[in-house]
Amino acid sequence: MSSFDDAFAALIGNEGGYVNNPADPGGETMWGVTARVARANGYAGPMKSLSLETARDIAKRVYWDPLHLDEFDPRISFQMLDANYNGGKTVRWAQQAAGAAVDGKMGPATIAALKAVDPHAFVLSFLSQRLNYLVDLATWKTFSRGWTRRIANNMQRGI
């Protein structure tokens, strides 16, 4: 299995299947893919019918490849994929966790810093930033239990 395949399997463990919660600003989703993202990537069918394979293709093309995640330790790559897929300031958190200049751009200096950082230290810093971000969202009260479990699961994966 590739690093992406392992990361995607863990990601889907955080996501699950079809959801259409009116309280979720992401709207209707299947396998964590929003209808907006699915449509932007050529999917025209009902969201309940979005295949896991289509979700996998979207995750690779939209959330994995642009961040060069094949180049990093799998623990780092998974954390970044999960955050990028779920929403947030993925590159900024990664830059801060890796001690790189924080500009939100995935350039050569960021890539080098991510290759050099200790994965355990990265995971702790990255997830603490992510949790602080989630706590500040207006939807925290509604989704805090699921997000807390997600962060806890991701901590376990980072060990």
N, C-alpha and C positions, 0 to 999 in steps of 0.2 A: 504494500500500500504506500502511496505517496504521502507526503506531509499534508497536502491539501485534502486527500481522502480521509485521513485520520481527523483532521481539524473539522471537516464538514460533518462527519459522523457525530462528533462531540457537539457541534453547533446545533444540529437537528435535535439532539437530546435536550438542548435548552429551549428549542422553539416549539416543536410539536406540529400538529396539523392545522386544520382550518379554524380561523378565529374571525369573528366580526363583532367586536365589542364597540358600541357607540362611544364609550369613554376613551378609546384609543385613538389618538390623533393620526396614527398610521392607517387607520381604516381597516378594510377587509384584507386579510392575509391568509396565505397557505404556505406552510413550511417556513414562515417568517418573511416571505416575499410579499410586499404590499402590492395591491392592484396597480398603483402608479408605476412601480418599478417593473412589474410584469409586462404592462402595456408598453412601456418605454423600450423593452427588450423583445418586442415582437409577439408576446403571448396575447391572444385575442379571446380565448375561451373563458368559461366560468372559473372563478378563482378556486372553487371547491374541486375542480378537476385538474388543477396545476400539478403536474407530476413531480415526484421527488427528483427525477433526472433533470427536468427543466429548472427546478430550484437550484440544483447542483451547478448546472451550466451558468446560471445567472450569478450565483455566489462566486464562482471562479472568475468570470469575466469582469464583474462589476466591483466585487469587494476584496478579492484576493490579488489578482494580477496587477492592478494599478499601484498597489503598495509593495510590490516585489517580495511578497511573503515567502516565496520559494527560497529566498536567500538567507533566511534567518533560522535560528534555533526553533524547533517546532513549538516549544512552549511560548515563545514570543509571537510566532506567527498565529497560533490559535487565539491568543488574547486579542491581537489586533483584528483578526477576522471577525471574532464574536462582537467586538465593539463596533466595528465598521458596519456590520450587518444589522446590529441592533440600534445603532444611531449614537452619535456623540462626536467628540473632538479627538478622534483616534490618533491622528498624526501628531497633534500637539501633546497629547498624553504620552505617546511613545517617545517623542523628543525629550520631554521633561524626564521621563523615567530612564532614558539612556544618557542623560547629561549633554544633550545636543542643544544647539540654539533653537529656540521655539519660534518657528515662523509658519507652521502649518503646512509646509511643503515637503514632499518626500524626495529630497535631492540626494546627491552623493554624500554630503556630510552626515545626513540623518542615517542613510544606509550604513555607512561606516560605523557610526556610533552604535547602531542596533546590532551589528555583527560583533562588536567588541564588549557589549554590556554583559554582566552576569545575569543569566536568565531568571534566577530566583529573586534577585534584587529588582529586576525589571518588573516581574509579575506583581510583587508587593506594591511598588510605587504606582504602576499603571492602574491596578485595581483600586487602590485607595483614591486616586484621582477620579476614576470612573464612578465609584460609589458616591463621592462628594458631589459630582455632577448630577447623578440620579436623584439624590436627596433634595436637591434644589429645584427639581422639575415640579411644575404645578400638578402633575399626575402622580406624584409620589404616593399620596394616600391610597390611591386606587390600585397601583401596581407594585407597591413596595415589597410585598411578600414574594412575588415572582422574581423581581429584580434582585432581592437579597439572596434568594436561593441560587439564582444564576451566578452571582458574584462568588458565593460560597463554592459552587461546583467548579467555577473557573479557578479558584484558589487551589482546590484539590488537584486540578489538572496541571497547575504550575509547580507542584511539589516535585 
